[in-house]
Amino acid sequence: MAGLREFKDATAIVGIGQTAFARHLAEDERTLACRAVLAALDDAGIEPGEVDALASYTMEETDEVELAKSVGFGDLTFFSKVGYGGGGSCATVAHLAAAVATGQATVGVAWRSRKRGSGPRPWTDTVRQLPTPAQWTRPFGLLRPVDEIAVLARRYMHEYGATRDHLFNVALACRNRANQNPAAVMYDRPLTREMYMTSRWISEPLCLFDNCLETDGALACVVTSAERARDCRRRPVYVHSAAQGLPAQHHGMVNYWADDPLTGPAWTAARHLFKHADLTPQDVDVAQIYDAFTVLIPLSLEGYGFCGRGEGGAFTEQGALEIGGRLPLNTSGGGLSEAYVHGFNLITEGVKQLRGTSTAQVPGAATCLVTAGEGVPTSALLLRS
């Protein structure tokens, strides 16, 4: 336990960077990755040769060797990759924070570069044999992630009375914030209830606006010790607590082997996250919650303790997720309306909020929860200014 106490606030995110976001960008993923990393290092005021740790996703196509050569890193003494797609976003920062806090490294970079907008969808590769979990879902019609999440959404609506209006509240809050963010794909495209309710089904009960964007782009952040952070160019944002979560008997996104499919990985991550924090859910000023699909928000609100079991839908009512509401949410527009780059933009937006530089700034924000993908083995961060 002493080690976990030493982890708390021992490291900080000192630099963030990103490329443009679009449905199609001309540059390849490696070039985008390099641009995002160089922007993050410049933001921090740190030279590339000082970087000695890297962390990214197992699905990241740009490997450490190519990135290190292209950007000009020094000797690397720590590097890791985290699995499960969007579930790994926050864990990349957590791994770097642990490496720096324990002396394995001094300057770490986490990144994600992706051409999801113009590239292939992962599940369209039918040449290779299906991984074991998919053998129990795809032959029965659950071909895409949205199909699997739709099963959870229907069960959630059936058991707890959540409605499409509750899902619309999520989509609207994210779109409203994107309309304030010039970098967002949906910056100039407002959303109305009529548009939402009359849009085409993608996988019932999830419609077009319940699904995240498909985006080309890259993002990165820089992690150092809290002591080193005081000398960096920007105001540091401290990693107060971090956690990963893989619950017992978990199965992909459908989770139907578990005793309770609606008690997903968020519940496991949350217990560990808050156990080792000085904060509670009630202390969180703003949240960046993984939103590949709208229904993940009420499920995560329950898992991370912002409301009781089955109350996530009702929590979204009366502008609760808007600026000035109970829990301002995904203030850049999130995956639904800014960009979908496996959730990394939620990390960078959390940093912007605590720096006071967001395009949809929450007044006085000093604490931020950032979460990775619910429905898959996940991770989370508690950040503070």
C-alpha positions, 0 to 999 in steps of 0.5 A, spaced: 500 500 500 505 504 501 507 504 493 500 506 491 500 512 496 507 514 493 503 514 486 498 519 488 499 526 485 507 523 484 506 525 476 503 530 471 501 530 464 505 536 462 504 536 454 498 535 449 498 535 442 493 533 436 492 533 429 486 535 425 480 531 425 477 529 419 473 523 415 479 523 411 486 525 412 492 525 406 497 523 411 499 516 413 498 514 421 505 514 422 506 521 420 500 523 424 503 520 430 509 524 429 505 530 428 501 529 435 507 527 439 512 533 437 506 537 438 505 535 445 513 535 447 513 542 444 507 544 449 511 541 454 517 545 452 521 538 452 526 536 447 524 529 443 531 526 446 529 527 453 523 521 452 525 515 455 518 511 456 512 510 451 505 507 451 500 506 446 494 501 444 495 494 442 491 496 436 496 502 434 499 501 427 505 505 429 510 501 433 515 504 438 521 503 433 519 507 428 516 513 432 523 513 436 527 513 430 522 518 426 521 523 432 528 522 435 528 519 442 533 518 446 534 511 449 528 508 451 527 504 458 520 503 458 515 501 453 508 498 453 502 497 449 495 496 452 489 491 449 482 492 448 481 498 443 478 504 447 479 500 454 486 502 454 486 509 453 487 511 460 491 505 462 497 508 457 497 514 461 497 510 468 503 505 465 507 511 464 505 514 471 507 508 474 514 507 470 515 515 472 513 514 479 518 508 480 524 511 477 523 506 471 523 512 466 523 520 467 519 523 461 513 518 458 509 519 451 502 516 450 499 516 443 494 514 439 494 515 431 488 512 427 485 512 420 478 510 422 475 514 417 478 512 411 481 506 413 478 499 414 473 497 420 477 491 424 471 487 424 471 486 416 477 482 416 474 475 415 480 472 412 483 470 419 479 465 424 475 469 429 477 470 436 474 465 441 469 471 444 467 472 437 465 465 435 459 466 440 457 472 437 458 473 430 455 467 427 448 469 431 448 476 428 452 480 432 457 482 427 459 489 429 460 492 436 454 496 435 450 490 435 453 487 441 452 494 445 445 494 442 443 488 446 446 491 452 442 497 451 435 493 450 436 490 456 438 496 460 431 499 457 427 493 459 430 492 466 430 500 468 425 504 464 431 508 460 428 511 454 431 514 447 430 521 450 435 519 455 440 517 450 438 523 446 440 527 452 447 524 452 448 525 444 445 532 445 450 534 450 456 532 446 453 535 440 452 542 444 459 542 446 462 540 439 458 546 437 463 550 441 469 547 439 472 549 432 476 542 432 470 538 432 468 534 426 461 536 428 463 544 430 458 547 425 452 541 425 447 542 431 443 536 433 435 537 434 430 532 437 427 531 431 433 529 427 435 524 432 428 521 433 427 520 425 434 518 424 436 511 421 437 505 425 444 502 426 442 497 430 436 498 434 435 501 439 441 505 437 440 510 431 445 514 427 446 519 433 447 514 438 454 512 435 461 515 435 464 518 429 469 515 424 475 519 424 482 520 422 487 523 427 492 522 432 493 525 439 499 524 444 500 527 451 507 527 455 508 525 463 513 527 467 514 527 475 511 532 479 517 535 481 519 536 473 512 538 471 514 545 475 519 547 470 515 545 464 512 550 459 504 549 461 500 548 468 501 541 470 495 536 471 496 531 476 495 524 476 491 523 482 489 516 481 489 510 476 485 504 475 484 498 470 478 493 470 476 486 468 471 483 472 470 476 473 467 472 467 467 478 463 465 476 455 466 482 450 461 487 450 455 483 451 458 480 458 452 475 458 457 470 462 457 474 468 452 474 473 449 481 471 451 483 464 449 491 466 455 491 471 460 491 467 468 493 467 466 500 470 464 497 476 471 494 477 475 500 475 471 505 479 472 501 486 480 501 485 480 508 482 476 511 488 479 506 493 486 509 492 484 517 491 482 522 496 476 524 492 469 521 491 465 521 485 461 527 488 468 531 488 468 530 480 467 537 477 467 535 470 467 528 466 470 525 460 466 519 459 467 514 454 462 515 449 463 510 443 455 509 444 450 513 448 448 508 452 455 507 455 454 514 459 448 511 463 452 505 464 458 508 466 455 514 471 452 508 475 459 504 475 463 510 477 458 512 482 455 518 480 448 515 481 444 509 483 443 502 480 438 503 474 438 511 475 443 513 469 438 514 464 434 519 469 441 522 471 441 525 464 434 529 465 434 537 466 440 538 463 445 534 468 450 533 463 450 540 460 455 546 462 452 548 469 449 541 470 450 536 475 456 533 471 458 537 465 460 531 460 465 530 454 466 538 453 470 537 447 464 533 444 467 526 445 467 521 441 460 522 439 461 529 436 468 531 436 472 525 434 473 518 435 480 516 436 479 510 441 478 515 447 484 519 447 481 526 446 477 525 452 484 525 456 487 531 452 480 535 454 481 533 461 487 536 461 484 542 457 479 543 463 484 543 468 488 548 465 482 552 464 483 552 456 477 548 454 472 551 449 467 549 453 470 551 460 467 549 466 468 554 471 473 553 477 474 545 474 479 542 479 478 535 478 476 531 472 474 523 471 476 520 464 474 513 463 476 508 457 471 504 454 465 501 458 463 494 455 471 492 454 476 491 459 477 498 461 481 503 465 480 510 468 484 516 471 482 521 476 486 528 474 486 534 478 489 541 477 
